[in-house]
Amino acid sequence: MRLVNRFATLLLGVALLGGGLLLIAEVFAVALNREGLVADHTGWYRTLTGTRLGDAWVRTGFIAVGVLGLLILVAQLTRWKPQRLSTRLADGWHLQRRSVERQLATAATGVAGVESASARVRRDGDGWRTRIRAVSEAPVGPEVESTIRRELERLGASPDDDVGVQIVRPSRSSRAGVPRVET
């Protein structure tokens, strides 16, 4: 989202700068009794004094601006996945969310009996909320949770952070020797 905001800010800045410079040039053209650089001054005056709010193109313009404003508002209010997670190892330090998820999935896969695992980490206030999904025949939930808690502590998460572990049975395709691909 940060990249989108910076790009939108750049476009808005360039548009405002260009429009301001064009307006200054047009004002100087009017002051010197010259013809406009871009706009026909008499045509603009006739258009602005002859246009009514009920005209179709005016309503279309209002609707387009309103829809654009709503799209910008929705984009700004949408909660995006955090790219960085704050850690308590040092003040101002952050970890990349995807890197933490890969590290936790690797740690869960290291537990005996776990075939594969995936992890999701989200911010929860000042802490993290972790969800682990492990594929295993054996009931290894407590072992996976203790392994994940140790790994989270090593990464700088709070010991009070929420950790959820879901153990699922392997599907028939994985039992038949077909390798599973985790994303």
Summary of the structure (lengths in Angstrom):
residues: 183
radius of gyration: 29.1
end to end distance: 22.5
largest distance: 88.3
contacts: 431
relative contact order: 0.09
helix: 51%
strand: 19%
